[in-house]
Amino acid sequence: MDDDTPDEVIAELKSRPIGGWGVAQIAAGTGLAVYAMWAGILQPGFQKVPLKLQVPYIPASRAQVQNVMTLLRGRQGGLVDLGSGDGRIVLEAHQHGFIPAVGYELNPWLVRLARFYAWRAGHHGKVSYRREDLWKVDLTKCKNVTVFLAPSVLSLLQEKLEAELPDDALVVAGRFPFPDWKPCIIEGHGVDRAWAYSVQEQRQHTVNKNNLTATESFTVN
Ligand SMILES: C[S@@+](CC[C@H](N)C(=O)[O-])C[C@H]1O[C@@H](n2cnc3c(N)ncnc32)[C@H](O)[C@@H]1O
């Protein structure tokens, strides 16, 4: 057995040049690790969701969560977070008095993590995390909805929300605004910004827009 000290071993490794084969091995190893992480941790649950609707997990920043809560001030009743990740918005909403506070999340690892965080915070059984596809959730009774999703998905989600939510519902979007909706209040700056939308006002805007389009096409013809 060699008597080399750890310092000597490290020094020797540092002095050895990494050849093409070494670089290829490192690249293959890194690629495999990234794939394993994607397939094993980030991808589960998304098999049935079309690629263009898949949104990666990025947790809301502390400031973003605070901005979302500020926009919800004065609201009551239940709250749902569509794509709830590790459950931070749902947990915060519960602590602000929203009952029930429910998160819908496809990734089973994130659902478990959210339940663990709720348990650790002493709110086990008071918040609810469901492993469900947000596109299949019935939103007809939801009064407060939060989302932090990709812009490409938000344009489609607008239609579902406008079709299903009650008139007195409020939708709060974090990080990215809905592309065609007009916010009633905006809170925060940069990546932490959040937008609040009154569903009743969106419906009115849509009616006005459709009337305008109809008038324009009538005038042109
Ligand atoms: C950008 S993260 C936001 C997480 C959390 N709402 C937050 O603010 O910290 C979007 C989350 O939506 C989830 N998601 C994406 N598409 C979904 C779908 N169709 N049904 C349920 N969850 C979905 C992703 O797994 C991811 O955790």
The ligand as an ORCA input file, in Angstrom:
! r2SCAN-3c Opt
* xyz 0 1
  C     -42.687     27.730    -11.612
  S     -43.195     26.443    -10.515
  C     -44.087     27.350     -9.273
  C     -44.179     26.597     -7.960
  C     -44.958     27.301     -6.850
  N     -46.292     27.686     -7.277
  C     -44.232     28.534     -6.356
  O     -44.720     29.643     -6.627
  O     -43.193     28.378     -5.698
  C     -44.512     25.690    -11.508
  C     -44.991     24.382    -10.939
  O     -46.109     23.963    -11.702
  C     -46.084     22.552    -11.808
  N     -46.906     22.178    -12.953
  C     -46.646     22.427    -14.254
  N     -47.621     21.957    -15.040
  C     -48.535     21.398    -14.206
  C     -49.780     20.748    -14.431
  N     -50.265     20.557    -15.659
  N     -50.486     20.325    -13.357
  C     -49.995     20.504    -12.095
  N     -48.817     21.097    -11.833
  C     -48.091     21.547    -12.871
  C     -44.598     22.234    -11.958
  O     -44.294     20.910    -11.575
  C     -43.975     23.252    -11.016
  O     -43.797     22.721     -9.739
*
